[in-house]
Amino acid sequence: MVDTVEHAARTPETTQPWAELGLKPDEYERIRDILGRRPSSAELAMYSVMWSEHCSYKSSKVHLRRFGELPPETPIGKLLAGIGENAGVLDIGQGYAVTFKIESHNHPSFVEPYQGAATGVGGIVRDILAMGARPIGVMDPLRFGPLDAPDTARVMPGIVAGVGGYGNCLGLPNVGGEVVFDATYAGNPLVNALCVGVLRHEDLHLAKASGLGNQVILYGAATGGDGIGGVSVLASETFDADGPAKRPSVQVGDPFMEKLLIECTLELFAAKVVAGIQDLGGAGLSCATSELASAGDGGMHVDLDLVPLRDPTLSPEEILMSESQERMMAVVEPRHVVEFLAICEKWDVQATVIGEVTDGDHLIIDWHGETVVDVPPRSVAHDGPVYSRPYARPDWQDVVQADGVDALARPATGDDLAETLLRLVGSPNLCDKSWVTDQYDRYVRGNSVLAQPEDAGLLRIDEQTGLGVSLATDCNGRFAFLDPYVGAQLALAESYRNVATSGARPVAITDCLNFGSPEDPAVMWQFTEAIAGLVDGCKALGTPVTGGNVSFYNQTGSVAILPTPVVGVLGVIDDVAKRTPIGFSAEGDVVVQLGETRDELAGSVWADVVHGHLGGRPPVVDLDHEQRLAEVLIAAAHRSLLSSAHDLADGGLAQAIVESSLRKGFGAEIALPEDADPFVALFSESAGRVLVSLPEESLADLEALAGEHGVALTRLGRVAGTEDPTIGVAGQFSLSLADLRATWRAPIREALGI
């Protein structure tokens, strides 16, 4: 017997599985208060997924509101859409707008690595599509447990294959991201996916169901049993040490269907037959129907009998909770329905009218002629629980910060420095990641100007003018653990700097905030501190937050991941021909460091790899300096002064020199300043520094630029040739580039046995 609304009203004492669906006792009672009765089983299903942590942000809303303090303008234009929409949209000039967003698919990717990662890419691509944009590129910040851990060998190949397989089939270049290893991610890998799209200003579409009598059309793939409660339930649950406590089925992706859906949707937009649109991602039909109705000016009626099913045995609850992929929902004026359906038929995309916009204020859903849902849509989509969870700075934070690196043994001789460099170059977080990135198509569509392993991905927007966008994602979870406020700002600063290093002007950010359980006051303190750091940092840099994602419950048992506030920064460059790559490219070029080096090694790769140590305070972040440094880099790129530029981050100057040399096979001859401690100069991870190479005749212009903006400039040496290249540090050591390359390339391949 179907549990109808009428039956629910007549049977108030019926026991319901609200706890099994992830609802708390007070949440269930609140649903009863809203409805004035117990919910039907279909209504209970809707509320349970929409009020989950993943969908409702119930533990983070009170803190995310702080992003509203930021002005809705970028350094070059205004936001056309911001937080609250499927993705942020910003004006980049010449009539173009860009939309970009990052989201997580962490827990599903642990349960089923390939499909979890693949559908993470598919979901973020549909978010971008729903704004009216053509998706043009993706990025994937990934984090795993120790490289040699058995579970890393299980999840990493599948996750990488899922990201590459789905994106490659869509024909979207993967131009950037990260691969990071740390013990805290064991059993809880992080799979964050970013997508960027381009549109003309007039093509912007929003998610709302308005207009009495407008038709509600579900189009794309049929609805199946895959992903029932998938991301919405999985992402709201802590994993036990032996695995996830809840294992609903993970969504199954079909990238070829998504490719048809993209082209079909873009033609629907071009034909101007869409009044409102929403993708079906987390919470599926529950989300699409309630959010569209909530954002509109009326109600909505839907007939579930009309929903195309892959499995005819699905119940109403399962249909509403299914997170089957490659589905969209559009609101269409009656006069456009025939044309809408014809365009879908042309692309072999199934489309079905399943409802309409009504003059009421409720979302009403029928099944077999009886009403199974009758709810105020806003109560489902937007007015869910809001928790002000307790948070407190943990006592152990003082202990961690007091445990600095001063007592750690440092290399004392040139041979020691050389040994240290080889050890770091061959460590999991500094080694070659090409086994990962070679599985991604970086150049499909022909507009990729820079891609991994560059500091930032760069995509051409307009072939005539050369207008382009640059994107980078960054986060050092070790720094965020030492100080979450500063750590979040360091993530922002590094991503900002990487975009500027490419020659583009940073203009806006999106963030993916990955943390442990919000029920732990220490984790919530980390989260609130990271939010404060980003808000203050974005105010200082003038970069609004356009949207993003919060992922809680990233922990195994009682062990939370390192706080990982991943920051994606988007920049704009007037002419992609003026970009700056990272690799040394001309023998005889001068090698210069911009920015100052301090003795800042707490949280560094050296402390981790050599000593297994995590303590002290992270590097100082100076956002005013970051802005001035960016101005130098942007102006230098515009004037074509630089042959290369590479951000100094993990591994410090030594790693930057190695990576700049390895890129195109040039050696380097370096002479450190006489008053410098060689170890600190080479391995410190001070922020606000960039390694550049340039022709000797351009050095005076760069010195003038640096002086004008108050940025320290230190001449270090020159680029050497490509015949038997070495990296030499005067008075300290000389290492063969071939030996460095062999050490750098080995770790991932050896760990995976390939």
C-alpha positions in Angstrom: 0.0 0.0 0.0 1.3 3.4 -1.0 1.6 5.8 2.0 -0.4 8.7 0.7 -0.7 12.2 2.3 -4.3 11.3 3.2 -3.2 8.1 4.8 -0.4 9.9 6.7 -3.0 12.3 8.1 -5.2 9.4 9.3 -2.4 7.4 10.9 -0.3 9.9 13.0 1.2 7.2 15.2 2.7 5.1 12.4 6.4 4.4 13.2 8.7 5.8 10.5 12.4 5.1 9.8 13.5 8.7 10.2 16.6 7.8 12.2 17.7 5.3 9.5 17.4 8.1 7.0 19.8 10.3 8.9 17.3 12.6 10.6 17.6 13.6 14.3 14.6 13.3 16.6 14.1 17.1 16.7 14.3 17.3 12.9 11.6 14.7 12.5 9.4 16.6 15.0 10.0 19.8 13.1 8.8 18.1 9.9 5.6 17.1 11.7 5.1 20.6 12.9 5.6 22.1 9.4 3.1 19.7 7.9 0.7 19.6 10.8 0.8 15.8 10.6 3.3 13.0 10.1 5.0 13.0 6.7 4.1 10.4 4.1 7.0 8.1 3.4 7.7 10.0 0.1 7.8 13.3 2.0 10.0 11.7 4.7 12.4 10.6 1.9 12.5 14.1 0.4 13.1 15.9 3.8 15.8 13.3 4.8 17.9 13.9 1.7 17.3 17.6 1.4 18.0 18.1 5.1 21.2 16.1 5.0 24.5 17.9 5.7 25.5 17.6 2.1 22.4 19.3 0.7 21.3 21.7 3.4 24.6 22.9 4.8 22.9 22.9 8.2 26.1 23.0 10.2 27.8 25.5 8.0 25.2 28.0 7.0 25.7 30.3 9.9 29.4 30.7 9.1 29.0 30.7 5.3 26.9 33.8 5.6 30.1 35.7 6.2 30.9 35.5 2.6 28.0 37.8 2.0 30.2 40.6 3.6 32.3 40.6 0.4 31.3 43.1 -2.3 29.7 41.6 -5.5 32.4 43.1 -7.7 35.6 41.7 -9.1 38.7 43.8 -10.0 37.5 43.9 -13.6 33.7 43.6 -13.5 30.6 42.6 -11.5 29.2 39.3 -10.4 26.2 38.3 -12.6 25.3 35.5 -10.2 26.8 34.4 -6.9 26.3 32.2 -3.9 22.9 30.4 -3.9 22.9 29.7 -7.6 24.2 26.5 -9.2 27.5 28.3 -9.9 28.9 31.8 -9.7 29.0 33.9 -12.9 31.2 36.9 -13.5 31.7 39.4 -16.3 35.2 39.1 -17.9 34.7 41.8 -20.6 33.9 41.8 -24.4 30.4 40.6 -23.6 31.7 37.3 -22.2 30.9 35.8 -18.8 32.6 32.9 -17.1 31.0 30.5 -14.6 33.1 28.3 -12.3 32.6 26.2 -9.2 34.2 23.4 -7.2 32.5 20.6 -5.4 33.4 17.4 -3.5 32.5 13.8 -4.2 34.6 12.3 -1.4 32.6 9.6 0.3 31.2 8.0 -2.8 34.7 7.8 -4.3 35.9 5.8 -1.3 33.0 3.3 -1.6 33.3 3.0 -5.4 36.3 4.9 -6.7 35.7 4.9 -10.4 32.0 5.8 -10.4 32.3 8.1 -7.4 35.0 10.2 -9.1 33.4 10.0 -12.6 30.0 11.2 -11.3 31.7 13.9 -9.3 33.0 15.3 -12.6 29.6 14.8 -14.3 27.7 16.6 -11.5 29.9 19.8 -11.5 29.7 19.9 -15.3 25.9 20.0 -15.1 26.0 22.8 -12.5 28.0 24.9 -15.0 25.6 23.9 -17.9 22.6 24.9 -15.9 23.8 28.5 -15.8 23.6 28.7 -19.6 27.3 28.1 -20.2 29.2 25.8 -22.3 31.6 23.8 -20.1 35.2 24.3 -21.4 37.5 22.7 -18.8 37.8 20.8 -15.6 40.3 20.5 -12.7 40.6 17.9 -10.0 42.3 18.4 -6.6 42.8 14.9 -5.2 44.0 13.7 -1.8 44.9 10.1 -0.7 46.3 8.3 2.2 50.0 7.3 2.2 51.3 6.3 -1.2 52.4 2.9 0.1 49.1 2.2 1.9 47.0 -0.8 0.6 43.9 1.3 0.4 45.6 4.0 -1.6 46.5 1.3 -4.1 42.8 0.4 -4.2 41.2 3.8 -4.5 43.8 5.9 -6.4 43.8 4.0 -9.8 40.0 3.9 -9.8 39.6 7.6 -8.9 42.1 8.8 -11.4 40.5 6.6 -14.1 37.1 7.9 -13.2 38.1 11.5 -13.5 39.9 10.9 -16.7 37.4 8.6 -18.3 34.4 10.8 -17.7 36.1 14.1 -18.6 37.9 12.6 -21.7 34.6 11.2 -23.0 33.0 14.6 -22.6 35.8 16.2 -24.6 36.7 18.6 -21.7 40.4 19.4 -21.1 41.6 18.7 -17.6 44.0 21.6 -17.1 45.0 21.5 -13.4 44.6 20.2 -9.9 46.6 18.6 -7.2 47.6 15.1 -6.0 48.5 15.1 -2.3 49.3 12.2 0.1 48.8 12.2 3.9 48.0 9.6 6.5 44.8 11.4 7.6 43.2 10.8 4.1 43.6 7.0 4.5 40.1 5.6 4.3 38.8 9.0 3.3 40.2 10.3 0.0 39.2 13.7 -1.2 37.9 14.0 -4.7 37.2 17.7 -5.5 36.1 18.6 -9.0 36.1 22.0 -10.6 34.5 23.0 -13.9 34.6 26.3 -15.8 32.2 27.4 -18.5 31.8 30.4 -20.8 28.6 32.2 -22.0 27.5 35.5 -23.3 25.8 37.8 -20.8 22.4 37.4 -22.4 22.6 33.6 -22.1 22.5 33.5 -18.3 19.9 31.1 -16.9 18.7 30.7 -13.3 17.1 27.9 -11.4 13.5 28.9 -10.8 10.0 27.8 -11.7 7.9 30.8 -12.5 4.9 31.4 -14.7 1.5 29.8 -14.1 0.9 26.9 -16.4 4.5 26.6 -17.5 5.4 23.0 -18.0 8.0 21.0 -16.0 10.0 18.8 -18.3 12.4 16.1 -17.1 15.0 15.2 -19.8 18.1 13.1 -20.1 18.7 9.6 -18.8 15.9 7.5 -17.3 15.7 7.2 -13.5 17.2 4.0 -11.9 18.0 2.6 -8.6 21.6 3.7 -8.6 22.6 6.4 -6.2 19.5 6.2 -4.0 20.5 8.3 -1.0 24.0 8.3 -2.5 26.0 11.5 -2.0 23.3 13.1 0.2 23.5 10.3 2.8 27.1 9.2 2.4 28.5 12.7 2.7 26.6 13.2 6.0 28.1 10.2 7.8 31.4 9.5 9.5 33.1 6.4 8.2 34.0 3.7 10.8 37.5 2.3 10.8 36.3 -0.7 9.0 34.5 1.3 6.3 31.4 3.4 5.8 28.6 2.9 8.2 26.1 3.5 5.4 26.6 2.1 1.9 23.8 3.3 -0.4 24.6 2.6 -4.0 26.9 5.0 -5.7 25.7 6.8 -8.8 26.7 5.3 -12.2 27.8 7.7 -14.9 27.3 7.7 -18.6 29.5 10.4 -20.1 28.2 9.8 -23.6 24.7 10.6 -22.4 26.0 13.7 -20.7 27.7 14.8 -23.9 24.4 14.6 -25.7 22.7 16.4 -22.8 25.2 19.2 -23.0 24.8 19.8 -26.7 21.0 19.4 -26.4 20.8 21.9 -23.6 22.9 24.4 -25.3 20.6 24.2 -28.4 17.6 24.6 -26.1 19.1 27.8 -24.7 19.9 29.1 -28.2 16.3 28.5 -29.2 15.2 30.5 -26.2 12.7 27.8 -25.1 13.8 27.5 -21.5 12.3 29.6 -18.7 14.1 28.0 -15.8 16.5 25.0 -15.4 18.0 22.8 -12.7 20.4 19.9 -12.9 19.6 16.7 -11.0 22.5 16.0 -8.8 22.5 15.3 -5.0 19.0 14.3 -3.9 17.8 14.0 -7.5 14.1 14.8 -8.1 13.7 15.8 -4.5 16.2 18.6 -5.0 15.2 19.7 -8.5 11.5 20.0 -7.8 11.7 21.6 -4.4 14.4 24.1 -5.4 12.8 25.1 -8.6 9.4 25.6 -6.9 11.0 27.4 -3.9 12.8 29.9 -6.1 9.7 30.5 -8.2 6.6 32.6 -7.6 4.0 29.8 -7.3 3.7 26.1 -6.6 4.3 23.0 -8.7 2.5 19.8 -9.5 4.3 16.7 -10.6 3.0 13.3 -11.6 5.7 10.6 -10.7 3.9 8.1 -13.0 5.3 10.0 -16.0 9.0 9.8 -14.9 10.8 7.5 -17.3 12.2 4.6 -15.2 15.0 2.1 -15.9 13.6 -0.1 -13.1 9.7 -0.2 -13.1 9.7 -1.7 -9.5 11.0 1.6 -8.0 8.7 3.0 -5.3 7.8 6.7 -5.1 10.4 7.2 -2.3 13.1 5.6 -4.4 12.2 7.7 -7.5 12.5 10.9 -5.4 15.7 9.9 -3.7 17.5 8.4 -6.8 20.6 10.3 -7.8 20.8 8.7 -11.3 23.0 10.8 -13.4 22.7 12.8 -16.7 19.3 14.3 -15.9 18.0 17.9 -16.1 14.7 19.6 -15.3 13.4 22.5 -17.3 10.5 24.9 -16.9 9.0 25.7 -20.3 6.2 27.9 -21.5 3.4 25.9 -23.1 4.0 27.5 -26.5 7.6 26.2 -26.5 7.0 22.6 -25.4 6.7 21.2 -28.9 10.0 22.8 -30.0 11.7 21.8 -26.8 10.7 18.2 -27.3 11.8 18.3 -31.0 15.2 19.5 -30.1 15.6 16.7 -27.5 14.5 14.2 -30.0 17.1 15.5 -32.5 19.8 14.8 -29.9 18.3 11.4 -29.0 17.6 12.7 -25.5 14.5 11.4 -23.7 12.2 14.3 -22.6 8.9 14.0 -20.7 6.5 16.6 -19.4 6.0 15.5 -15.8 4.2 18.5 -14.3 3.4 22.2 -14.3 3.7 25.4 -12.4 0.6 26.1 -10.3 -0.9 29.1 -8.7 -0.6 27.6 -5.2 2.2 27.7 -2.8 2.8 23.9 -2.4 4.8 21.3 -4.2 2.3 18.5 -4.9 3.5 15.1 -6.2 1.1 12.3 -7.3 1.7 8.6 -7.8 -0.9 6.3 -9.3 -3.6 9.0 -9.0 -3.0 9.7 -5.3 -1.1 12.5 -3.7 2.1 11.3 -1.9 3.8 14.7 -1.4 2.1 18.0 -0.4 4.7 20.3 1.1 5.8 23.9 1.2 8.7 23.7 -1.2 10.8 26.2 0.7 10.6 24.1 3.9 12.3 21.3 1.9 14.8 23.3 -0.2 15.8 26.3 1.8 14.4 26.4 5.3 16.0 23.3 6.7 17.7 23.0 10.0 20.3 25.6 10.9 22.7 24.5 13.6 25.1 26.7 15.6 27.3 23.8 16.6 29.6 24.4 19.5 33.2 25.1 18.6 36.3 25.7 20.7 40.0 26.0 20.1 41.3 22.6 21.2 43.9 22.4 24.0 46.2 20.4 21.8 46.5 23.4 19.4 48.8 25.1 21.8 50.9 22.0 22.1 51.1 21.6 18.3 52.2 25.2 17.8 54.7 25.1 20.6 56.4 22.0 19.0 58.5 23.9 16.4 61.3 22.8 14.2 64.2 24.4 16.0 65.3 21.2 17.6 65.3 19.2 14.3 68.7 18.4 12.8 69.4 20.4 9.7 71.8 19.5 6.8 75.1 21.1 7.5 77.2 20.4 4.4 76.9 20.6 0.7 76.6 16.8 0.5 73.9 16.9 3.2 72.0 19.5 1.1 72.3 17.4 -2.0 71.1 14.3 -0.2 68.2 16.2 1.3 67.2 17.6 -2.1 67.2 14.1 -3.7 65.1 12.7 -0.8 62.5 15.5 -1.1 62.4 15.3 -4.9 61.6 11.6 -4.6 59.0 12.0 -1.9 55.3 11.4 -2.6 54.1 15.0 -2.5 57.0 16.4 -4.6 57.5 13.6 -7.1 56.3 13.4 -10.7 52.5 13.2 -11.0 52.4 12.5 -14.7 51.1 9.0 -14.2 48.0 10.8 -13.1 47.8 13.7 -15.5 48.8 11.6 -18.5 45.4 9.9 -18.1 43.7 13.2 -18.7 43.2 14.8 -22.1 44.6 18.3 -21.5 44.3 19.7 -25.0 41.0 18.6 -26.4 39.0 21.4 -28.0 42.2 23.2 -28.9 41.9 26.1 -26.4 44.3 24.9 -23.7 47.2 27.3 -23.4 48.7 26.0 -20.2 47.9 22.8 -18.3 49.6 20.5 -15.8 52.2 20.6 -14.6 52.1 24.4 -15.0 51.2 26.5 -12.0 47.8 27.3 -13.4 45.6 26.1 -16.2 45.0 28.7 -19.0 42.1 28.5 -21.5 41.5 30.7 -24.5 38.0 32.2 -24.6 38.1 34.2 -27.8 40.2 33.3 -30.8 40.1 36.8 -32.3 41.3 38.8 -29.3 43.1 36.1 -27.3 41.0 36.7 -24.2 41.5 33.9 -21.8 41.0 32.7 -18.2 43.5 31.1 -15.8 42.6 28.8 -13.0 44.5 27.3 -10.0 43.5 25.3 -7.0 45.6 25.0 -3.9 45.6 24.0 -0.2 48.3 22.9 2.2 46.4 20.9 4.8 49.5 20.8 7.1 49.6 24.6 7.3 45.8 24.6 8.0 46.3 22.1 10.8 49.0 24.3 12.4 46.7 27.4 12.1 43.4 27.1 10.2 43.0 30.9 9.8 46.5 31.4 8.4 46.3 28.1 6.5 43.2 29.1 4.6 44.8 32.4 3.7 48.0 30.6 2.6 45.8 28.4 0.3 44.1 31.6 -1.1 47.5 33.3 -1.5 49.1 30.4 -3.3 46.2 29.9 -5.7 46.1 33.7 -6.3 49.9 33.8 -6.9 49.8 30.8 -9.3 47.2 32.6 -11.4 49.3 35.8 -11.4 52.4 33.7 -12.2 50.7 32.6 -15.5 50.2 36.3 -16.4 46.5 36.6 -15.6 44.8 38.9 -13.1 43.1 37.1 -10.3 39.5 38.2 -10.0 37.3 35.7 -8.0 37.4 32.5 -6.0 35.4 29.3 -5.4 36.2 27.0 -2.4 35.7 23.4 -1.4 35.9 23.2 2.4 36.8 19.7 3.5 36.7 19.0 7.2 36.0 16.3 9.8 32.9 15.8 11.8 31.0 19.1 12.6 29.9 17.4 15.8 33.5 17.7 17.1 34.0 21.2 18.6 37.7 21.2 17.5 36.7 20.5 13.9 34.1 23.2 14.0 36.7 25.6 15.4 39.0 24.8 12.5 36.1 25.4 10.1 35.1 28.8 11.5 38.8 29.9 11.6 39.2 28.9 7.9 36.1 30.8 7.0 37.3 33.9 8.8 40.7 33.6 7.1 39.1 33.4 3.7 36.7 36.3 4.3 39.4 38.6 5.6 41.8 37.4 2.8 39.2 38.0 0.1 38.5 41.5 1.5 42.2 42.3 1.3 42.6 40.9 -2.2 39.3 42.2 -3.6 38.3 38.7 -4.8 34.6 37.7 -4.1 33.6 34.2 -3.3 31.3 33.1 -6.1 30.2 29.8 -4.6 31.6 26.5 -3.5 31.0 23.5 -1.3 31.3 22.2 2.2 32.2 18.6 2.9 32.0 17.5 6.5 32.4 14.1 8.1 35.7 13.5 6.4 37.2 11.2 9.0 37.7 7.5 9.7 36.5 6.7 13.2 37.8 9.4 15.5 40.6 10.5 13.1 39.7 13.6 11.1 41.5 14.6 8.0 43.8 17.6 8.0 41.6 20.6 7.6 41.6 21.1 3.8 40.0 24.3 2.6 40.8 24.0 -1.1 40.7 27.4 -2.9 40.2 27.8 -6.6 41.1 31.2 -8.1 40.0 32.4 -11.5 42.0 35.0 -13.4 41.5 36.9 -16.6 44.2 37.6 -19.2 43.6 39.9 -22.2 45.8 37.9 -24.6 46.8 34.3 -23.9 49.8 34.8 -26.2 51.3 36.8 -23.3 51.1 33.9 -20.8 54.2 32.9 -18.8 55.0 29.1 -18.5 57.0 27.6 -15.6 60.0 25.9 -17.4 63.5 27.3 -18.1 63.6 27.7 -21.9 66.8 29.5 -22.9 70.4 29.0 -22.0 72.0 32.1 -20.5 68.7 33.5 -19.1 69.1 35.2 -15.7 67.5 33.3 -12.8 65.8 35.6 -10.3 63.8 35.2 -7.1 61.0 37.7 -6.4 60.0 38.0 -2.7 61.9 37.4 0.6 62.9 34.1 2.2 62.6 33.7 6.0 63.4 30.8 8.3 59.9 29.2 7.9 60.1 25.4 7.9 57.3 24.4 10.3 54.8 22.3 8.3 57.3 22.0 5.4 57.9 19.0 3.2 61.4 18.8 4.8 59.9 18.5 8.3 57.5 15.9 7.1 59.7 13.7 5.0 63.0 13.9 6.9 61.7 14.0 10.4 58.0 12.9 10.3 57.2 16.2 12.2 54.2 18.4 12.1 54.3 21.3 14.6 55.1 25.0 15.0 53.5 27.9 13.2 53.0 28.1 9.4 54.7 30.7 7.2 53.5 34.3 7.5 51.1 35.5 4.9 51.3 39.1 3.7 48.3 39.7 1.4 49.4 43.3 0.6 52.7 41.8 -0.7 50.9 39.2 -2.7 49.0 41.9 -4.5 52.1 43.8 -5.2 53.9 40.7 -6.4 51.0 39.9 -8.7 51.2 43.4 -10.2 54.8 42.8 -11.0 54.1 39.4 -12.6 51.1 40.6 -14.6 53.0 43.7 -15.9 56.1 41.6 -16.7 54.0 39.1 -18.7 52.2 41.9 -20.5 55.5 43.4 -21.6 56.9 39.9 -22.5 59.8 40.3 -20.1 59.9 36.8 -18.7 60.9 33.4 -20.2 59.4 31.5 -17.2 57.9 32.0 -13.8 57.3 29.4 -11.1 55.7 29.8 -7.7 57.8 28.8 -4.7 55.7 26.6 -2.4 56.1 22.9 -1.3 59.8 22.2 -1.2 60.8 25.8 -1.5 63.4 27.3 -3.9 65.2 23.9 -4.4 62.0 22.2 -5.7 61.1 25.2 -7.9 64.6 25.1 -9.5 64.3 21.3 -10.1 60.8 21.6 -11.6 61.8 24.5 -13.8 64.8 22.6 -15.1 63.0 19.3 -15.6 60.2 20.9 -17.6 62.4 21.4 -20.8 65.6 19.8 -19.8 67.8 22.9 -19.1 70.3 22.9 -16.3 70.8 25.8 -13.8 73.8 27.4 -12.1 72.8 29.0 -8.8 74.8 31.2 -6.4 72.9 31.9 -3.1 73.4 35.2 -1.4 76.6 35.3 0.7 74.7 36.1 3.9 72.1 33.4 3.4 71.8 30.1 5.3 72.0 27.7 2.4 69.5 25.3 4.0 66.9 28.0 4.7 67.4 29.6 1.3 66.8 26.3 -0.5 64.1 24.6 1.6 62.1 27.3 3.4 58.5 27.5 2.4 58.0 31.2 2.9 55.0 32.5 1.0 55.0 35.3 -1.5 57.9 34.1 -3.7 58.3 33.3 -7.4 61.3 32.0 -9.4 61.6 33.7 -12.8 64.0 33.5 -15.7 64.5 36.2 -18.3 66.9 37.5 -20.9 69.7 39.6 -19.4 68.5 42.6 -21.4 65.1 42.5 -19.7 66.5 42.4 -16.2 66.7 46.2 -15.7 63.0 46.5 -16.6 62.1 43.8 -14.2 64.2 45.4 -11.5 62.4 48.7 -12.1 59.0 47.0 -11.9 59.9 45.2 -8.6 61.2 48.5 -7.2 58.1 50.3 -8.2 55.9 47.8 -6.3 58.2 47.2 -3.3 59.0 43.6 -4.1 62.4 42.2 -3.2 64.5 40.9 -6.2 67.4 38.6 -5.8 69.6 37.5 -8.7 70.5 33.8 -8.2 72.3 32.7 -11.3 71.6 31.6 -14.9 70.0 28.9 -17.0 72.5 26.4 -18.3 72.3 24.2 -21.4 70.6 21.0 -22.2 73.7 18.8 -22.9 74.4 16.7 -19.8 72.5 19.3 -17.7 73.1 19.7 -14.0 71.7 21.8 -11.2 74.6 23.4 -9.4 74.6 25.5 -6.2 77.9 27.3 -5.9 80.0 26.1 -3.0 77.5 23.4 -2.1 76.7 20.7 -4.6 76.0 19.8 -8.2 73.5 17.1 -9.2 72.9 15.6 -12.6 69.4 16.4 -14.0 69.2 12.8 -15.2 69.6 11.6 -11.6 67.1 14.1 -10.4 64.6 13.1 -13.0 65.0 9.4 -12.3 64.4 10.0 -8.6 61.5 12.3 -9.3 59.7 9.9 -11.6 60.0 6.7 -9.6 57.7 6.9 -6.5 54.2 6.6 -7.9 55.2 4.0 -10.5 57.1 1.9 -8.0 54.2 2.1 -5.5 51.7 0.9 -8.1 54.1 -1.7 -9.6 54.1 -0.2 -13.1 
